[in-house]
Amino acid sequence: MMSSVGRALRACGMIRAMASASESSAAVAPGAHDSARSTLFTILAELVHADGRPVWTASLLHVLRAAGYTEQAARQAIARGSAAGWMVGERTGRQTRWSVAPALARAFDAGPERVFALSAGDGDWDGRWLVLFISVPQEQRTARKRLYGALQWAGLGNPTPGLWLTPHTDRADEVAAVIDEAGLRASAVSFVGSLAEIGLTEAEIVERAWDLDAVAASYAALLARFGDLDPEPGDPLLLAQLELSGAIRHVPFVDPQLPEALLPGWIGRRAMRRLREVNAAWSPAAHARWREIVDETSPGA
């Protein structure tokens, strides 16, 4: 039987699939995820799932069209989202009412914990690393990209070939579930410990394991886009909140959340505090507008 960690990781795989571009370390810049399909994904996360009730196709179409997509592109995104297992449809006459699929709902519930941690205080780091050595056999090379994406989601960096590590030693169960799910337990060795005075220093590890310059530039772009933005009420505010929420949801794929001792004065902590403040300020009015849209687009309205 799959463990609770394994089930959560299987659900989060859907989010990892949507953020494959984020694996390049420079994908949290505004506009990086503005396809109709990724916008639908954000609508499901921030509006449909949060509202807790099924929604008609017409409601989804309204928001997608307001975001600038054609009717054809919007309907295609909905069809592909259904085929990908994001949504469960219920036919009522000629109309379809959609709910978020249970596996994706679990992923949405788990996601904010990792996102909110980005702006939290660090606490004291004990100097220990979770270290993973893994070799992907040639016959399993097609699983390599998926494995690397899952390890990056867990916050691990890759300073040298075959070596992955993170200062978040509490993520051992998460990493173990990733390895087991990939069927690579026999190809991996791990341990937890402090760095010895052999080879790379901690500063060199941080520099080589993560492209933090690109991540910092992405945070700066997010602050420039949203930090002082004051959208008009109604659909403009709803769309701005969706754009911001979508950007925030991708941040854990590129920010390893290193402790202050390894990365003092990191822009990510300041940026996420500000972006969360903006998101919280916009959220009530955005969700009120969403409820209006659902009522206006329901059959018989």
C-alpha positions as CSV (number, residue, x, y, z in Angstrom):
1,M,0.0,0.0,0.0
2,M,1.3,3.5,-0.9
3,S,2.3,5.6,2.1
4,S,0.7,9.0,2.8
5,V,3.9,10.6,1.6
6,G,3.8,8.6,-1.6
7,R,0.2,9.5,-2.3
8,A,1.0,13.2,-1.7
9,L,4.0,13.0,-4.1
10,R,1.9,11.2,-6.7
11,A,-0.6,14.1,-6.5
12,C,2.1,16.7,-6.6
13,G,3.4,15.0,-9.8
14,M,0.6,16.8,-11.5
15,I,1.9,20.1,-10.3
16,R,5.5,19.2,-11.3
17,A,4.3,18.3,-14.8
18,M,2.8,21.8,-15.1
19,A,6.0,23.4,-13.9
20,S,8.4,21.5,-16.1
21,A,9.7,24.8,-17.5
22,S,10.6,25.8,-13.9
23,E,13.3,23.1,-13.8
24,S,15.5,25.5,-15.7
25,S,15.7,27.8,-12.6
26,A,14.5,30.9,-14.3
27,A,10.8,30.3,-14.6
28,V,9.1,32.4,-12.0
29,A,9.3,35.6,-14.0
30,P,5.9,37.2,-14.8
31,G,4.3,35.8,-18.0
32,A,6.3,32.5,-17.9
33,H,3.2,30.4,-17.5
34,D,0.6,32.2,-19.5
35,S,-0.8,29.4,-21.7
36,A,-4.5,28.7,-21.6
37,R,-3.8,25.3,-20.0
38,S,-1.7,26.7,-17.2
39,T,-4.2,29.5,-16.6
40,L,-6.9,26.9,-16.3
41,F,-4.7,25.1,-13.8
42,T,-4.5,28.2,-11.7
43,I,-8.2,28.8,-11.9
44,L,-8.8,25.3,-10.6
45,A,-6.4,25.8,-7.8
46,E,-7.3,29.4,-6.7
47,L,-11.0,29.6,-7.5
48,V,-12.7,26.2,-8.1
49,H,-10.9,24.3,-5.4
50,A,-10.9,27.2,-2.9
51,D,-14.7,27.7,-3.5
52,G,-15.4,24.1,-2.8
53,R,-18.2,23.6,-5.3
54,P,-18.5,22.3,-8.9
55,V,-18.5,24.9,-11.7
56,W,-20.0,25.1,-15.1
57,T,-18.0,25.1,-18.3
58,A,-19.4,28.6,-19.0
59,S,-17.8,30.0,-15.8
60,L,-14.4,28.6,-16.8
61,L,-14.8,30.0,-20.3
62,H,-15.6,33.5,-19.0
63,V,-12.4,33.8,-17.1
64,L,-10.2,32.2,-19.8
65,R,-11.7,34.6,-22.4
66,A,-11.3,37.6,-20.1
67,A,-7.6,36.5,-19.8
68,G,-7.3,37.0,-23.6
69,Y,-7.7,33.4,-24.9
70,T,-10.0,32.6,-27.9
71,E,-13.0,30.4,-27.4
72,Q,-11.3,27.6,-29.2
73,A,-8.1,27.8,-27.1
74,A,-10.2,27.9,-23.9
75,R,-12.3,24.9,-24.8
76,Q,-9.2,23.0,-25.9
77,A,-7.6,23.8,-22.5
78,I,-10.7,22.5,-20.7
79,A,-10.7,19.3,-22.8
80,R,-7.0,18.7,-22.2
81,G,-7.4,19.4,-18.5
82,S,-10.1,16.8,-18.3
83,A,-8.0,14.3,-20.3
84,A,-5.0,14.9,-18.0
85,G,-7.2,13.9,-14.9
86,W,-7.3,17.4,-13.4
87,M,-11.1,17.6,-13.5
88,V,-14.1,15.4,-13.2
89,G,-17.1,16.3,-15.3
90,E,-20.8,15.7,-14.6
91,R,-23.2,16.0,-17.4
92,T,-26.6,17.7,-16.8
93,G,-28.5,17.8,-20.1
94,R,-26.2,19.5,-22.6
95,Q,-24.2,21.3,-19.9
96,T,-21.1,20.0,-18.0
97,R,-20.3,20.8,-14.4
98,W,-16.7,20.3,-13.3
99,S,-15.0,19.4,-10.0
100,V,-11.3,19.3,-9.2
101,A,-10.1,15.6,-9.3
102,P,-9.4,14.2,-5.8
103,A,-5.7,13.6,-6.4
104,L,-5.2,17.2,-7.6
105,A,-7.2,18.5,-4.7
106,R,-4.7,16.8,-2.3
107,A,-1.8,18.4,-4.2
108,F,-3.5,21.8,-3.9
109,D,-3.9,21.3,-0.2
110,A,-0.3,20.3,0.2
111,G,1.2,23.0,-2.0
112,P,0.7,26.2,0.2
113,E,2.7,24.7,3.0
114,R,5.9,24.7,0.9
115,V,5.0,28.1,-0.7
116,F,4.3,29.8,2.7
117,A,7.6,28.5,4.1
118,L,9.4,30.6,1.6
119,S,8.6,33.8,3.6
120,A,8.9,32.2,7.1
121,G,11.7,32.7,9.5
122,D,14.6,30.3,9.2
123,G,15.3,29.2,12.7
124,D,18.7,27.7,13.5
125,W,20.2,25.3,11.0
126,D,22.3,22.6,12.7
127,G,24.8,22.4,9.9
128,R,23.8,19.0,8.6
129,W,23.0,18.0,5.0
130,L,20.8,15.3,3.5
131,V,23.1,13.9,0.8
132,L,21.9,11.6,-2.0
133,F,24.1,9.7,-4.5
134,I,22.1,8.3,-7.3
135,S,23.0,6.8,-10.7
136,V,20.2,6.2,-13.2
137,P,20.8,3.0,-15.2
138,Q,20.9,3.4,-19.0
139,E,17.7,1.4,-19.4
140,Q,15.8,3.8,-17.1
141,R,17.2,7.0,-18.7
142,T,13.7,8.1,-19.8
143,A,12.8,8.5,-16.1
144,R,15.8,10.8,-15.5
145,K,14.0,14.2,-16.2
146,R,11.0,13.2,-14.1
147,L,13.3,12.1,-11.2
148,Y,15.3,15.4,-11.4
149,G,12.2,17.4,-11.3
150,A,10.9,15.6,-8.2
151,L,14.3,16.1,-6.5
152,Q,14.3,19.8,-7.3
153,W,10.7,20.1,-6.0
154,A,12.0,18.6,-2.7
155,G,14.6,21.4,-2.7
156,L,17.7,19.4,-3.6
157,G,20.6,20.8,-5.6
158,N,23.0,19.1,-7.9
159,P,26.6,20.5,-7.5
160,T,28.4,17.5,-9.2
161,P,27.1,14.7,-11.4
162,G,25.3,12.0,-9.4
163,L,25.2,14.1,-6.2
164,W,22.1,15.7,-4.8
165,L,21.8,17.4,-1.4
166,T,19.8,19.8,0.7
167,P,20.1,21.4,4.2
168,H,16.5,20.3,4.8
169,T,17.2,17.0,6.5
170,D,13.5,16.6,7.5
171,R,12.7,15.9,3.8
172,A,14.3,12.4,3.9
173,D,10.9,10.7,3.8
174,E,9.9,12.8,0.8
175,V,13.1,12.0,-1.0
176,A,12.8,8.3,-0.2
177,A,9.3,8.2,-1.7
178,V,10.6,9.9,-4.9
179,I,13.4,7.3,-5.2
180,D,11.0,4.4,-4.5
181,E,8.4,5.7,-6.9
182,A,11.1,5.9,-9.6
183,G,12.2,2.3,-8.9
184,L,15.8,3.4,-8.2
185,R,16.3,2.3,-4.6
186,A,19.1,-0.1,-5.7
187,S,20.9,2.8,-7.4
188,A,20.9,5.2,-4.5
189,V,22.9,5.8,-1.4
190,S,22.1,8.5,1.2
191,F,23.2,9.9,4.5
192,V,22.8,12.8,6.8
193,G,25.8,14.6,8.2
194,S,28.0,17.7,8.3
195,L,30.4,18.8,5.6
196,A,34.1,17.7,6.1
197,E,37.1,19.8,5.1
198,I,37.6,17.9,1.9
199,G,36.6,19.2,-1.5
200,L,34.0,21.9,-2.0
201,T,33.1,24.4,0.7
202,E,29.5,25.2,1.6
203,A,29.7,28.4,-0.3
204,E,31.0,26.6,-3.4
205,I,28.2,24.0,-3.0
206,V,25.5,26.6,-2.9
207,E,27.0,28.4,-5.9
208,R,27.2,25.2,-8.0
209,A,24.0,23.4,-6.9
210,W,21.5,26.2,-7.6
211,D,21.3,29.0,-10.1
212,L,20.5,31.6,-7.5
213,D,21.3,34.6,-9.6
214,A,18.5,33.6,-12.0
215,V,16.1,33.0,-9.1
216,A,16.9,36.4,-7.6
217,A,16.2,38.1,-10.9
218,S,12.9,36.3,-11.1
219,Y,11.9,37.5,-7.6
220,A,12.9,41.0,-8.6
221,A,10.7,40.8,-11.7
222,L,7.8,39.6,-9.6
223,L,8.2,42.5,-7.2
224,A,8.4,44.9,-10.1
225,R,5.2,43.5,-11.6
226,F,3.1,43.1,-8.5
227,G,4.6,45.0,-5.6
228,D,2.8,48.2,-6.2
229,L,0.1,47.1,-8.7
230,D,-3.4,48.5,-8.1
231,P,-5.8,46.7,-10.5
232,E,-9.3,48.0,-11.3
233,P,-12.1,46.1,-9.5
234,G,-13.9,43.3,-11.2
235,D,-12.3,41.1,-13.8
236,P,-9.0,43.1,-13.9
237,L,-8.4,42.4,-10.2
238,L,-9.5,38.8,-10.6
239,L,-7.1,38.3,-13.5
240,A,-4.2,40.0,-11.6
241,Q,-4.8,37.8,-8.6
242,L,-4.8,34.7,-10.8
243,E,-1.5,35.8,-12.4
244,L,0.1,36.5,-9.1
245,S,-1.1,33.2,-7.6
246,G,0.1,31.2,-10.5
247,A,3.6,32.8,-10.2
248,I,3.7,32.2,-6.5
249,R,2.7,28.5,-7.0
250,H,5.8,27.9,-9.2
251,V,8.3,29.5,-6.8
252,P,9.1,26.3,-4.8
253,F,10.4,24.7,-8.0
254,V,13.3,27.1,-8.2
255,D,13.9,28.4,-4.7
256,P,15.7,25.8,-2.5
257,Q,14.8,27.7,0.7
258,L,18.3,27.8,2.0
259,P,18.8,28.8,5.6
260,E,20.2,32.3,6.5
261,A,23.5,30.7,7.5
262,L,24.0,29.6,3.9
263,L,22.3,32.5,2.1
264,P,22.1,35.7,4.2
265,G,19.9,38.5,3.1
266,W,18.1,36.4,0.4
267,I,15.7,38.4,-1.7
268,G,13.3,35.5,-1.8
269,R,12.3,35.9,1.8
270,R,11.5,39.6,1.5
271,A,9.8,39.1,-1.9
272,M,7.5,36.3,-0.8
273,R,6.4,38.3,2.3
274,R,5.4,41.2,0.1
275,L,3.8,39.0,-2.6
276,R,1.8,37.2,0.1
277,E,0.6,40.5,1.5
278,V,-0.5,41.6,-2.0
279,N,-2.2,38.3,-2.6
280,A,-4.1,38.4,0.7
281,A,-5.2,42.0,0.0
282,W,-6.6,41.1,-3.4
283,S,-8.1,37.7,-2.5
284,P,-11.4,38.6,-1.0
285,A,-12.5,40.9,-3.9
286,A,-11.2,38.4,-6.4
287,H,-13.1,35.5,-4.9
288,A,-16.2,37.7,-4.6
289,R,-16.0,38.4,-8.4
290,W,-15.5,34.7,-9.1
291,R,-18.8,33.9,-7.2
292,E,-20.5,36.6,-9.3
293,I,-19.2,35.0,-12.5
294,V,-20.4,31.5,-11.4
295,D,-23.9,32.9,-10.6
296,E,-24.0,34.9,-13.9
297,T,-22.9,32.0,-16.1
298,S,-25.0,29.2,-14.4
299,P,-27.8,27.7,-16.6
300,G,-31.0,29.6,-16.1
301,A,-29.3,32.7,-14.8
